[in-house]
């Protein structure tokens, strides 16, 4: 669902997004290969969210959605 919402907004897929403290799952303390401070393009974040179920990448995509997080 995250991928469809992001793609429907037609963002610039070459924009760089930053993994921030907001993307860390403090509720379940899940692990991630993406460290805070990692910068990747929106395209790379989308690939990680889809192919690796990378929750921090999905969170960064949601935070940078043009219509807001909610």
C-alpha positions, 0 to 999 in steps of 0.5 A, a space after each residue: 500500500 505504501 508503494 501505491 500511495 507514493 507512486 500515485 503522488 508522482 514524486 521525483 524518484 531521484 530526490 534524496 530522503 534521510 533516515 531519521 530518529 522518527 523512522 526508528 521503531 521504538 514500540 517493537 524495537 525491530 531491527 533494521 539495516 538502515 542506520 539513522 543518517 542514511 541518505 538514499 533516493 526515493 527510488 532506492 527507499 521504495 525498492 528496500 521497502 518492497 523487496 526487503 520489507 524495510 520498515 525504516 524506508 517505508 517510514 521515510 517515504 511516508 514522512 516525505 509524502 507531499 500530502 503529509 504523514 497521516 
